[in-house]
Structure formats: C-alpha cells, structure tokens
Amino acid sequence: MKIDQQSTYFTMINIEHRQWCAKMSKKPTLLNRAAKGIQHRINRIIPEKVHRVITGAIKEITRGVLSGAGFTTLKRLPPASIEEIELLALKKVNFYSSSSAAEGAITGYGGFISGFADFPLWLTLKMKMLFEIANAYGVDLKDYKERLYILHIFQLTFSSQKHRNAVFNILNDWEAQKESLPGDIHQFDWRTFQLEYRDFIDIAKLIQLIPGVGAIAGAYVNHKYTKKLGYNAMNAYRMRMAEFRNN
C-alpha cells in the first residue's frame, strides 16, 4: 500500500501517531508506581493456587480465541487506501465498543453472580475486535507471530505504565523482537499477562458486581476500555508502516 504523505489525512494521523508513541513511552509517575506497589502486595496475599487457577483460565480462554477458526480465517480484504482502511477499522472500534457496553450493562445488572459472566464474554469481544482491525490493515492472521502481536497490543492497553513501556519497546522493534518470542503459545508469559490485566481492571470491575450500580459501571468501563484498545491497535499497525516510521 502506497501512502500519500502529502495528504491532509496522513498529516493528521501522523501527528496523532506521534502523540500516541510519546504517551506509550512516558515513564511511570509516582502515583503509577504507588498503585502498582499496592497491587503487588495484594497479589502476594492471594494464595499461589488461586494465581495458578486464574492464570490457567485466562490462558485457555485467550488461547481458544486466538486459535478460533472464525478469527484466523477472516476473508482477506482487497488493497485499499489508508483512509479506507482506517474508516473500516474505526467502524470495528465503534461496533465492538457499543457491543461491549451492552454486554457489560447486561451482566452488571444482575450483580455478583452474572458479573462473573462478563469476563469471558468481554475478553472474546475485545479479541474479536483486534482480529478484525488486524484484518483491515491486511495482516495475515494465520501467521502465529501476528497473533502474538495481537496479544502484545492487548497488553499495551491493560497493563501498568512500566509494563506498557516494555511492551511498546517490543512492538516498536517488532521485526527483530519477534524472533526471540516463544514459538509455542504455551510458553507465552501468561502469569504476567493475567496479573497485569487483573491489576488494571480490578477496581472498576469490582464496582460492576454491586447490584444496581453494576449495570452503569459495566457499560461505562467496557465501552471506555474497548475503545481505548481499538485506538491502540490502530496505532500499533500504523507503527508497522514505513511512512510512519520515517516521519
């Protein structure tokens, strides 16, 4: 795909992309470090057996989504301009943000019991959105390393700022970094994946378990973070294009 670097659209999204890169590279603040320290102490109190169970559950749900035939066999789209690609990607972001909000409201309405159903449902919606955005940018979803790239985009959104910095550095040097990544999905660092994800959304999701308030909290949190994930994905795929790397 050839991008007209003189176009108004490219100028606009290139500025947006630079701002995003700066945000992803920003060092953790004192508040970030304090919050992470509190979460770390809480995690140390939780029995190791519980951590293993949660890690296993997240691993299996995510792995099932990543290897799902419906995701990896999406129809390849014909070549298009950057404007057309991003219009399609934005439609996916808006669709899945709204769908996630509706799902969060429904599961949050019932309080504690139905709130637990939100976890696998929302995770599936987020992953499906990432696959469809990747497909819009012409990514070969049958390539295992491209699915690892999707996992890293997920971590970029649902992580502490310190871990976000590390993940961004991997994505920013993907062609070199991907060679050192595990060749088997079982060897992926699922423990860190689940701890960062849980620590990031724990407080917001606890509110969702409260009857009455849960529906509002579920809709708001799901919509906000699904949209954030979508925008991060768009910028992560822009980063793979030479036109953005050379500006």
N, C-alpha and C positions, 0 to 999 in steps of 0.2 A: 504494500500500500504506500503510495506516494502522498506525502502531506505538503500542502502549500503553506510554507512557513511565513508567507507574507499576508495570509488571510487574517481577517479580523477575529475569526473564531479561534484559530491557532494561537494568536497573540493573547486572547482572553484566557484560554485554558492553560497556556504555558505559565502565565502569571499565577494562576490558581495552583498549578502543579508545584511551582517553586515554593509557594507558601506552605503547601502540604508537606513537602520534603523538610522544610525548616521545622515544622511542627513535630514531625516524626523523629527528628534528630535532637529535639530540645531535651536538655538534661533534666533529670528528676528534681522537683522542687523539694524544699524541706517538708512541706505538707505531704507530698507524694511518698517520701521516704518514711515519714512517721506512720502514715496509713498502712504502708506495706509491712512495717515492723509490727504493728498491732495484729494484722492478718497472720503474720508468720508465727506470732506467739499463740494465736488461737489454733492454728493448724498443728502446732506441737502438742496441744492438749488433746486433740482428736486422736483416738486410737489408730495405730498403723493398719489394723484390719479394716477399719472404715475407709481409710485412704485407698487401700487396695481394691475394695469393692467399688468405690466411686470411680477410680481410675479405670477399672475394667469395664464398667458400664459406659462411661464416656467413650472409651476406645472402641467398644463393639458397635455402639450407635453410630459414631462418626465413620468408622471403617465400613459399616454397612452402607452408609450413604455414599461414601467415596467410590465404592465398587459397584454401586447400583447400576444395572444395565440402562435404566431410564435416564441416567445422568451422563454416563460415558458415551452413549450412542446418540447424543443430540445431533440433529441434522446440521452439517456444516453449511454456513451461510456464504453466499457469493461475495466477491470483493466489493467493498463499499468505501465511501469517503469517511474521513474521521468524524465529520458532522453526523453522518447517517449511523455510524457505529455507536456514537455516544448518545444519540437520540434513542436508539434501541436499548442501550444499557440503562439509561435514565428511566425508561418505561419499566424495565425489570425492577429497578430500585423502588420506584413508586408502588408498583404492584405488590411486591413482597413486603414492603413496609406496612402497607394497608392490611394485607393478609395477616401479617404477624400481630398487628394491633388488634384485629378482630379475634384472633386466636387467644391473645393474652387477656382480652376482656372476658371471653367466654370461660376460660379456665380459671381466671381470677375471681369470677363471680361466685363460684362455689366455695371459695376459701381454701382451707388447708388441704383437703383431700384432692379436689380437682386441680389445685395449684401445681401438684407434682406432675400432672399430665403435660403441663406447659413445657417442661424440659426437653423431652424428645421431639415434641411437635415443633417447637420454635427452632431447635437445632436443625431439624430437617429442612424447614423453610429457609433458614439462613444459608445452608449448604446448597440447596437447590438454586437460590438466587446467585450464589457465587459461580456455580457451573454455567448458568445461563449468561451471566456477564462475560465470563471467560470465552464462551462460545461466540458472543457478539464481537469480541476482539480477535476472533479467528484462531483461538488456541486449540490444539489437538488434545482433547480430553482423554484420549486413550493412552496418552503418554503418562506414565506413573509419576514422573518428576513434575509434570504440570499439576497433578493432583496434590503433590506436596506443596507446590507454590500456593495453591488454594488454602491449604492448612496454615501456611505462614501468613497469608492475608487475614485469616480468621484471628490468629494470634496477635497480629498488629492492632486489631481493634479491641480485643478482650484480654488485655494484659496491663501490668503496671508500666509506668513510663520507662523504667530501667530496662525491662524485658522488651518493651516496644523498640527501644533504641537498638538492641541486639538483633531483633528480627528485621528491622529496617535495613541494617547493615548487610544482612544476608540477601535480602531482596535487591538491594542496590548493586550487588555484585553477583547476581544470580548465576550467570553462565559459569563462573569459576566455583562458586559456593555449592552449586547443586551436585558437583562431582563427589563431594565429601559427605553428602547426605545419605542416610541408610537406604539400601536397596530393597528392604523389606518393610512394609508398613508396621509390622510388629516391633521393629527396632526403633520406631519413632519415639521421641521422649514424651510419652503420654502423661507421665506423672506431672511434669512441668506444665503441659498443656491444660490438664484439668485443674491444677492449683491456681494458675493464672486466671483461667476462665471463671472459676468459682469465686475467687477473691474479688474479681472485678464486678460481678453482678450480685453477690450475696445479699447486701443490704437492700438493694432495690427489689430483689425477688422475695425477700422475707416479708416486705410490705404487701406483696401480692397474695400472700397466704392469709391475710386478715379479711374475713368476710365483709362484704360491702365495699370497703376501700380497695380490695384486691382487684376488682374489675377495672377501675380507673388506673391504678398503678400498673397493672399488666398491659393495658393498651398503650399507655404512655411510654413505658420502658421498652417494650417490644418495638414500637414504631421508631423511637429515637435511635436505638442501637442497631436496628436492621438498616435504617437509612445511613447511619454512620459507616457501617460495614460496607454497604454498597458504594459509597463515595471513596472509601479507602481502596476498594477493589478497582475502581476505575482509574485511580491514580497509580496503583501498583502496576496496571497493564500499560498505562501511558509510559511508565518508567522503563519499560522494555523496548520502547521505540527510540530509534537513533535520533530523531528530530528533537525529542525532549531531553535526551542525554547530552546533546551538543549545544544546548542553549543555557 
